[in-house]
Amino acid sequence: QVQLVEYGGGLVQPGGSLRLSCAASGSIFGFNTMGWYRQAPGKERELVATLTSGGSTNYLNSVKGRFTISRDNAKNTVYLQMNSLKPEDTALYYCYLRIAPIATTYWGQGTQVTVSS
């Protein structure tokens, strides 16, 4: 069974930075994608950033140039560096891992990011 554990959320002032981490444990094999979704109260969940095991990235338009996703394949860990944070980035951020060969997606428990002065 695969488990995802997230770290790094918190309260930050507008313009500040945070780094989220998500460590995956268990049986991880084949082509896979790790990334982050977020959901703010009263809003739909949105995909923030993804990074495949092959190195391809994808970002939500509103975070391009501010957020950077990276991963350490040896540690099965994905990171989200968030700079120039805005109040509208406030949300519960969820890490996910999708293993393509078995068409299965695993989720982290979520970590709260609050951007406020």
Backbone bond lengths (Angstrom), bond angles and torsions (degrees), N, CA, C in turn:
res aa  C-N    CA-C-N  psi(-1)  N-CA   C-N-CA  omega(-1)  CA-C   N-CA-C  phi
1 Q - - - 1.459 - - 1.526 108.92 -
2 V 1.310 115.94 140.15 1.456 121.37 179.97 1.522 109.40 -95.88
3 Q 1.310 115.44 137.22 1.464 121.16 175.24 1.518 109.32 -126.13
4 L 1.330 115.18 143.48 1.460 121.82 177.90 1.521 108.24 -120.01
5 V 1.320 116.31 131.14 1.457 121.78 178.09 1.522 108.34 -123.79
6 E 1.331 115.02 127.43 1.459 120.65 -175.95 1.525 110.58 -105.74
7 Y 1.324 114.45 151.71 1.462 121.92 177.99 1.526 108.79 -141.66
8 G 1.329 115.26 155.33 1.456 118.23 164.27 1.507 117.84 109.25
9 G 1.312 119.56 -3.88 1.449 119.30 178.28 1.522 111.15 -70.23
10 G 1.333 115.32 174.09 1.452 119.29 177.77 1.503 112.28 159.59
11 L 1.328 113.64 -166.90 1.464 121.78 -179.62 1.524 108.63 -103.76
12 V 1.302 116.01 131.78 1.464 120.41 -179.60 1.525 108.41 -142.74
13 Q 1.310 116.53 150.96 1.454 121.16 177.99 1.525 110.60 -78.61
14 P 1.321 117.27 154.78 1.469 119.51 175.33 1.523 110.91 -53.99
15 G 1.329 114.83 137.27 1.457 120.50 -176.67 1.513 113.90 90.59
16 G 1.318 116.31 -10.19 1.456 120.33 -178.47 1.519 113.04 -83.00
17 S 1.332 114.70 -174.89 1.467 121.44 -176.84 1.523 111.27 -131.60
18 L 1.304 115.13 152.26 1.459 123.35 171.98 1.511 108.00 -144.61
19 R 1.328 115.86 153.12 1.449 119.79 172.61 1.519 108.85 -124.02
20 L 1.303 115.85 123.76 1.461 121.54 175.31 1.527 109.15 -96.37
21 S 1.328 114.40 144.13 1.462 120.88 176.42 1.518 108.77 -126.55
22 C 1.312 115.40 148.80 1.460 121.00 177.18 1.521 108.14 -141.90
23 A 1.330 115.44 115.42 1.460 120.65 -178.98 1.517 109.44 -104.23
24 A 1.325 115.37 128.41 1.462 121.38 179.07 1.517 109.96 -104.00
25 S 1.324 115.75 137.58 1.464 120.82 176.52 1.519 108.99 -129.44
26 G 1.326 115.63 154.22 1.452 119.76 -179.23 1.516 111.37 114.52
27 S 1.314 115.28 -160.17 1.463 121.41 -175.60 1.525 110.42 -86.77
28 I 1.320 114.84 102.35 1.458 121.10 -179.91 1.514 108.04 -119.99
29 F 1.320 116.60 122.04 1.452 119.68 -173.89 1.514 109.55 -148.86
30 G 1.309 114.40 163.20 1.450 119.74 174.67 1.523 113.07 67.96
31 F 1.336 114.37 -171.94 1.458 120.61 179.44 1.525 109.02 -66.35
32 N 1.316 115.81 129.74 1.454 118.11 179.90 1.523 110.87 -145.33
33 T 1.300 114.46 164.18 1.456 121.83 179.64 1.512 109.03 -128.44
34 M 1.307 116.41 133.21 1.467 121.85 172.69 1.518 108.26 -118.14
35 G 1.307 114.74 150.66 1.451 117.05 -179.41 1.506 112.58 -176.52
36 W 1.322 114.13 -166.82 1.465 121.76 -174.70 1.528 110.77 -136.06
37 Y 1.319 113.92 135.23 1.449 122.20 167.03 1.533 106.81 -110.62
38 R 1.306 115.48 165.76 1.456 120.19 170.78 1.520 109.75 -143.62
39 Q 1.322 113.72 155.15 1.459 119.50 177.38 1.507 109.03 -143.80
40 A 1.309 115.46 121.98 1.458 121.65 176.30 1.522 108.82 -96.49
41 P 1.326 117.86 155.63 1.465 120.70 -179.83 1.528 111.69 -56.10
42 G 1.325 115.79 129.07 1.451 120.28 177.76 1.507 115.00 78.48
43 K 1.321 116.77 3.98 1.464 120.31 -179.06 1.519 110.68 -121.08
44 E 1.320 115.34 161.38 1.458 119.86 177.36 1.525 110.26 -75.97
45 R 1.320 114.05 154.57 1.448 119.66 175.06 1.522 109.63 -66.86
46 E 1.321 116.35 140.43 1.465 119.34 178.83 1.520 110.62 -133.22
47 L 1.305 114.07 147.03 1.452 120.92 -179.36 1.521 108.73 -80.47
48 V 1.303 117.13 124.90 1.458 122.21 -175.07 1.524 111.35 -93.31
49 A 1.330 115.97 -51.67 1.464 119.53 -177.11 1.516 109.23 -160.87
50 T 1.326 115.56 147.74 1.463 121.59 176.54 1.518 110.14 -136.16
51 L 1.306 114.27 154.51 1.465 121.14 178.34 1.515 107.68 -147.20
52 T 1.333 115.95 120.79 1.451 119.62 -179.28 1.527 110.96 -85.27
53 S 1.308 115.77 165.04 1.459 120.26 176.07 1.517 111.39 -65.21
54 G 1.333 116.33 -16.89 1.454 120.76 175.89 1.511 113.82 -87.77
55 G 1.334 116.54 -6.84 1.457 120.72 175.21 1.511 115.93 101.58
56 S 1.318 118.88 2.97 1.466 120.79 178.97 1.520 110.83 -80.36
57 T 1.321 115.47 139.26 1.458 120.69 -179.42 1.522 111.08 -119.24
58 N 1.317 113.76 157.97 1.461 120.43 175.71 1.520 106.90 -148.95
59 Y 1.339 116.24 139.41 1.457 120.81 -177.50 1.522 111.42 -131.08
60 L 1.315 115.11 148.11 1.456 122.07 167.94 1.530 107.08 -62.81
61 N 1.324 116.89 137.46 1.469 119.98 -175.77 1.529 112.76 -54.61
62 S 1.310 116.38 -39.31 1.462 119.50 -173.82 1.529 113.54 -71.66
63 V 1.335 117.78 -11.34 1.474 119.49 -179.79 1.526 112.04 -110.75
64 K 1.321 116.84 -4.63 1.466 119.83 -179.61 1.528 110.18 -59.47
65 G 1.328 115.18 134.40 1.456 120.59 -178.13 1.509 114.23 85.91
66 R 1.330 116.95 -12.28 1.469 120.75 179.52 1.521 111.73 -114.50
67 F 1.323 116.80 -35.82 1.463 121.58 -177.59 1.526 108.76 -108.36
68 T 1.325 115.11 146.04 1.462 121.17 176.42 1.528 109.09 -134.17
69 I 1.317 115.54 126.60 1.461 120.53 177.12 1.526 108.73 -100.64
70 S 1.321 115.77 140.43 1.458 120.73 177.20 1.522 108.11 -147.49
71 R 1.307 115.93 166.97 1.465 118.57 179.06 1.510 110.37 -148.23
72 D 1.316 113.88 152.65 1.454 122.90 173.72 1.521 105.68 -113.01
73 N 1.307 116.57 101.22 1.461 120.04 -174.79 1.524 111.83 -65.01
74 A 1.316 116.84 -32.24 1.467 119.48 179.74 1.521 111.13 -65.04
75 K 1.325 115.98 -29.96 1.471 120.55 -178.90 1.528 111.87 -103.05
76 N 1.340 116.61 -0.04 1.479 120.62 -176.41 1.519 111.24 50.46
77 T 1.316 114.65 45.38 1.457 120.81 -177.12 1.525 109.52 -124.44
78 V 1.324 115.25 137.63 1.453 121.45 176.04 1.524 108.35 -117.02
79 Y 1.317 115.46 144.34 1.454 122.09 -178.10 1.530 109.61 -122.52
80 L 1.319 115.10 150.58 1.457 120.55 172.36 1.526 107.23 -130.60
81 Q 1.319 115.25 106.67 1.451 120.53 175.80 1.519 108.13 -88.09
82 M 1.317 115.62 120.75 1.459 121.37 -175.88 1.524 108.79 -116.02
83 N 1.314 115.96 114.79 1.460 122.14 178.74 1.527 110.42 -114.77
84 S 1.309 115.52 164.35 1.470 121.66 178.76 1.521 111.15 48.62
85 L 1.308 114.82 48.70 1.465 120.10 -175.95 1.522 111.90 -64.93
86 K 1.322 114.04 145.46 1.463 121.79 -179.06 1.529 109.09 -121.05
87 P 1.317 117.62 156.96 1.475 119.43 177.53 1.533 112.22 -54.92
88 E 1.312 117.59 -32.55 1.462 119.52 -179.61 1.522 113.33 -72.89
89 D 1.324 117.65 -5.37 1.462 120.97 172.94 1.536 111.67 -83.28
90 T 1.307 116.49 -6.95 1.457 120.70 179.29 1.521 110.74 -61.88
91 A 1.317 115.96 124.12 1.468 120.64 -177.11 1.524 108.98 -176.41
92 L 1.309 114.28 170.84 1.461 121.51 168.31 1.523 106.27 -89.68
93 Y 1.326 116.06 122.55 1.457 121.88 -176.52 1.530 109.36 -101.83
94 Y 1.312 114.65 129.09 1.461 121.30 -179.10 1.518 109.93 -115.53
95 C 1.313 114.96 132.32 1.448 121.34 172.07 1.528 109.16 -87.05
96 Y 1.321 116.47 147.83 1.456 119.07 174.03 1.523 110.46 -141.94
97 L 1.311 113.19 157.51 1.461 122.04 175.88 1.516 107.27 -134.75
98 R 1.311 116.01 124.89 1.453 119.88 175.75 1.521 108.68 -115.34
99 I 1.325 114.64 123.09 1.465 120.69 178.73 1.517 107.39 -99.72
100 A 1.316 116.37 110.66 1.454 121.08 -172.02 1.530 114.53 -63.46
101 P 1.333 119.32 -43.12 1.469 118.43 -176.18 1.531 114.45 -59.07
102 I 1.306 117.43 -26.79 1.462 120.09 179.91 1.524 111.47 -114.72
103 A 1.346 115.87 8.33 1.473 121.35 176.10 1.526 111.57 47.01
104 T 1.326 116.02 48.81 1.464 121.61 -177.57 1.521 110.06 -125.86
105 T 1.328 115.24 137.53 1.466 121.70 178.98 1.521 109.62 -116.03
106 Y 1.304 115.80 133.84 1.463 122.75 177.13 1.538 108.28 -114.58
107 W 1.341 114.95 150.89 1.453 120.40 -175.18 1.518 111.30 -127.29
108 G 1.328 114.72 146.36 1.451 120.13 169.68 1.516 110.30 -81.55
109 Q 1.329 115.07 177.57 1.465 120.07 -175.00 1.519 112.25 -83.77
110 G 1.323 116.64 -13.31 1.458 120.56 -179.60 1.512 111.57 97.48
111 T 1.316 115.25 143.42 1.464 120.83 175.85 1.524 107.93 -136.71
112 Q 1.319 115.34 135.15 1.460 121.10 -174.06 1.519 110.60 -83.78
113 V 1.319 115.01 131.48 1.461 122.41 172.06 1.522 107.43 -118.22
114 T 1.326 115.91 122.16 1.451 121.46 179.61 1.521 108.73 -122.84
115 V 1.324 115.99 123.92 1.461 121.36 179.59 1.527 107.21 -112.77
116 S 1.310 115.43 110.07 1.458 119.88 -174.06 1.519 109.99 -158.24
117 S 1.327 114.94 147.86 1.458 119.45 175.30 1.519 110.69 -94.54
